Amino acid sequence: MSVLAGVRAAIIDLDGTMLDTIPDFHVAINGMRAELDLAPISQDQIALMVGKGSENLIRSVLGLDWDAARVKAHFETAMDAYQRHYLSINGNFSALYPGVIEGLTALKAQGLRLACVTNKPIAFTTPLLKLKGLDGFFDVVYGGDSLPRKKPDPLPLQTVCADFGLAPAQVVAVGDSSNDAQAARAAGCPVLTVPYGYNHGEAIHKTDSDGIVATLLDAAILIRSHN
């Protein structure tokens, strides 16, 4: 995997890659739905809808019950309720995946600079990283609303490369979904995927990446083996 030779930095996704946040989404979304007199939905349903930003998530959730016109009419109210519920429980029900702390520690030990790039709003992202003891690993953090465009657009990854003064070929992206892989491909970055995340209900093996790694620690070991 010579594509990893010369890697000097890594861009790590958050939801589905470092943290299982579906339980947080579950509580916040069903709190919102209760305010709108809608029945609760399951974690499995929510897992199919996360990863493309809060706006897409809330439209998808409302679309389970309402037509497009009604979704549009109630979107702002629903979004406000969702954000209020999410901020009140942010991180309380989510859990680190195995190998995350070990993987980040190993990447840093290799001298790699680290960035967290997520489609989660930055107001949710920053306190969540801090609560889970992840904030100290990252030189740069971008949420889904930090820049004009979010993944799968390459802009967030391109921005990190510019921040670090590195060519895209020197910056590996690690994520759990086609969003991460598409953004990396478009930016010219190598990309590794983990098999345990959400990926919109698609098998990760269908995603165009440079390799599947069981954990972030395995990613760190693989990167080190090529450097």
Summary of the structure (lengths in Angstrom):
residues: 227
radius of gyration: 17.4
end to end distance: 10.8
largest distance: 55.4
contacts: 799
relative contact order: 0.20
helix: 51%
strand: 11%
